[in-house]
Amino acid sequence: MGKTRERQLRDGRGTTLYSHKKDQDVSNTFGSYPTPEKFLSERRIELRPRNEKQRQYMDFINNKNLIISTGFAGTSKTFIPTMMAAQFLRDNVIDRIVLIRTPVSDEQSVGMLKGDLIEKTKYWLMPILDTLNKALSPTLVDYLIKREQILCLAPEFLKGVSFSEKDFVIFDEAEDMSRSIALATVTRQGGGKLVLAGDLRQKIISRESGLPLLLDIIEKTPELQNRVGVIDFDSFDDIVRSDDCKAWVKALVKHGYM
């Protein structure tokens, strides 16, 4: 028997013991907390609105099942629902966070990224995962991804999926979803939370975006107006990321680049 195989057997690798040891290792990374679930339940997650429009956005997320947020970059369109999803998961209001982002780029295809489909989707969703890492810790996020309590989903596989009342779905960069994906997304709802966040000024897809279609249907349907929270961060004063971000957005708009 080779030295490598001897070392593997000594560590328990290739046996049922190894999977048990791996589970133990995951739990042991949460310090004094006996389980990851206990760590999650006592995780402190602070989120306060920085302006009145953010307060309205948070009220929509608390009280409505479908929320569409549009507007300038740097206005917390994605940050707020991501932090609130982490809070909801901690408080057992939901069982799962579902993250969706259309893999469209003007630089490089998602197919060029390494790994299988799940790994590729995780790379594409890294901006949202970074926020979850800050809210929950990277170790806990990795643990929840393995347990599929955080699910990274490619929009191409939405058809046939049913979201439950215990799901919190965040569709980021929604300006780049096609009309067919837009219709498939809103009809997946099963009573949980669905937040669509996008900025039509930054649309990359060459075909028509599905986001204006949804907004048009809502505007024409009184019942949907009562059910859906729509908010537009359309003022430069809504930009909270940084003064640099605000200055660039102002310049880009002024000179017709946005």
N, C-alpha and C positions, 0 to 999 in steps of 0.2 A: 504493500500500500504506500502511495506517495506521501511525502510530507504535507503537501497541501491538503489532501483528503483527510489525513490524520488530524490536522488543525481544524478542519471543518467539522469533523465528528466530535472533537473535543469541545468545540463551541456550540455543538448542537445543530449546526447548519445541515439542511437536507433532511431533518427529522421534524416531527411534530413539536419537539421541545423548542426548536428554534423559533417557530411562530409564536409560541407562548412567551419565550424570552423577549422577542421583539415587542410584544404587547406590553410586557413589563417595563421595558426600556422607555416606551412612550409615556406610560403613566408616571414613571420616576422623574421625568423632566419637569414636572409641575410643582417641584419644591415640597413644601409642607402639606400641600393639598393631597388627600388620599386618592382622588380620581380627577380626570380632566373635567368631568361634569361639575364637580364641586368647585374647581378652579373657575369654570365659566360662570357659575351661579354667583360668585362673589367678585367677578371682574368689574372694576369701576370704569364706566364709559360715560364721559361727559360730552354733552352736546347742547349748546345754547345758540339760538338764532342771533345773527349779527345785524339784522335789519328787519323791517316789518314784512318784507316779501318772503324772507326765509321763515319767519314765524307762520305766515299763511301756508307756505309749502309744507311745513311740519304738521300743521293742522289738517291739511288735506290727506297726508299720509296716515295720520291717526284715525281719520274719520271716513275715508273713502277707499274703495278697493282698486280703482284704476286712477293713476295720476300721470299726467303728461307735463313735463317741464321743458321749456325751450328757452333760448336766449344765449347771451354772450358767454364765452369761456371765462372761467374763474369765478363763477357765481354760486358754486357748490351744488349744482344740479345733480351730480353723482355722489358727492361726498355726503350730503345730508341723508339720502335714503340708505346709503351703505352703513353709516353709523347707526341709523335707526334700526336697520335690519339686525345689526349686531346686538343692540339693546333688546329687541324683540326675541332673539334667540336666547339670550341670557335669561330673560324673564319667562321663558316657556310659552310665549304668545305664539310662536311659530316653531316648526320642527326643522325647517330647511331654508337655506338661502340659495336661490338660483341666479347665476350670473350669466348674462348673454351679451355678446358684443359682435357685431358683424365683422368678419375678418376681411376688411377691405382696406387697401393702402395704395397710395400713389407712389410708393417706393419699392415695396417688396411683398410678394405674396406670402400668406400664412403658410403655404405649402413648403416654403423654403426653410421654415423653422425646423429645428431638430425635434425628434420624438414622435410618438403616436398622436392621434387626434386629440386625446385628452391633454397631453403635454403641450401641443400647439395652441389649444384653446386657452390654457392657463397663461402662456406667454402673452397672448392677445389681451387677456383680462388683467394683466399685471397692475395697471393703475388702480383698479378696484381692489385687488388683493392686497396691495400696499396699504390701503386705508383699513381693510380688515385686520391686517397685521398690527397696525397701530392700536386698533380697538381691542383686539382679542389676544395678541401676541402671535408671532410666526409659528411657534410650536403648536399652539392650539389650532390655528388655521390649517396647518398640515394635517393634524389629527382629524379635524372635521371634514376635510376634503377626502381623506381615506375612508371615512364613514359615510360619505356622500350626504352629509348635512350641509356642506357647501358644495354645490354642483356647478361646474363650469360647462355650459351648454352651447354648442354651435347652433345658430338659428336655422341652418338647413335641416335640422332634425326635429324641428318643432311640431311638424304635422304628426298627428297621432298621440302627442303628449297631452296629458291632462294635469294641470296644476291643481293642488288641493287647497283647502281653506287654511292650511297650516304652512303654506309656502309664501315666501317673500321673494318676488322676482324683480330683478333690476336689469333692464335692457339699456345698455349704455351706447352712446353714439347712434341714437335711433334715427338720426337724419340719413343714415346709410342703409336702412332696411328697405327692401323693395316693397312694392304694393302687396304682393302675395305674402311676403313674410309679415307685413303689418297686419293683414287680415287674419293670418294664422295665429299670430301672437295674442290678439285681443280675444279670440274665440277659444283660447286654451284656459281661460280663467275658471277657477272652481271655487271662488269665494275668498281667496287670499289676496295678498297685496301684489300689484303689478305697477312698477314705475318705469315709464319710458322717458329717457333724458336725451335731448339732442339739440344741436345748433345748426339750423338749415344753412347758415352762412358758411359752414365748414363741410358741406356735403362733398363726398368724393365720388360716389357711384355715378356712372354716366347716365344710367336710366333714371326714370322718375322715382323720387323718394315716396315711400308710403306714409311718412309722417304727416304731410299736408292733407292727404286723403282722410286720415283718421280725424284730424282737426275739423275738416269740412263736414264730415258725417256728424260729428258731435254738435257742431254749430246748427245743423239742420234738424236735430232730433232733441226735442225738449226733455224726453225721458233720460237720455244720455247726459244731458247738461246737468241733471240733478245727481247723476251717479258718478260722473267723472270730474276730478279736479284738474283744471288746466291753469298753468301759471307760466308767464313769460317774463324772464329776467332780461328786459329790453332796455334798461337804463345803464349808463356807465357807472352810476352810483351803486348798482347791484354787484359790481365786481369787487370781490373781497380777497382774492388770492394774494395780490400784492400791488403796490403802486406801479411797478414795472409792467405787470400784466395789463393793468388798466391803461397805461400810457400807450402800449403797443396796440391794444384793441382800438383805442381812439384814433390812432394814426392810420391803422388799416382800414377802418370805416371811412375816415375822412378822405383817403386817397382811392377809395373804391375797390380795395382788395378784399373786403368782407361785405 
